[in-house]
Amino acid sequence: MKTTFKFNTLYIGILLLALAFSSCTSSKQLAIQKSKTAQLSHKLGFTVNRKDDLPLLEEVSRWLGTPYRYGGTTRTGADCSGFVGAVYKNVYHKSLQRTVVNIYNKDCQRIGKRRLKPGDLVFFNFSKRKKRTLNHMGIYLKNGYFAHASTSKGVMVNHLSENYYKKGWRKSGRVW
């Protein structure tokens, strides 16, 4: 009888200790996650929460300010398709074609603008001469925000509702 009581007391004690330590760890993890989402929100310019695609948003945040370089695919300099391809490789472990048109034609399933989800691709045309071609792209992040490599300011985040991007908008796609 005494052995059973000691065993039960010991068992309950161990259980309580395990519970205390696990809740401490989860509180620390929650605090770290809150800090991380606050930093990402500040860097990206929109509210980030723990349910967002954090690996994508973290990777994009590392690229912000990377200068534009035609043909570039690294954080020392990248063009729009080089930036998208590198982010896709790092986050989703998928290799994409190298040009905007080939990525759209060979790597994407066409989707409507209203069906965009984080990680989908957005395509534009800013040419005054060739209205039908695609010559720019970015990665959709959330709530209308997307990341892309601008020729004038490098990798940055913009919103699809901005006039310049509304006028240049052509298509969107989801990588297979």
Secondary structure, DSSP 4 states (H G I P E B T S, - for coil): -HHHHHHHHHHHHHHHHHHHHHHHHHHHHHHHHHHHHHHHHHHHTS---TTS-HHHHHHHHHHTTPPB-TT-EETTEE-HHHHHHHHHHHHH-----SSHHHIIIIIEEEE-GGG--TT-EEEE---SS-SSS--EEEEEEETTEEEEEETTTEEEEEETTSHHHHHHEEEEEEE-
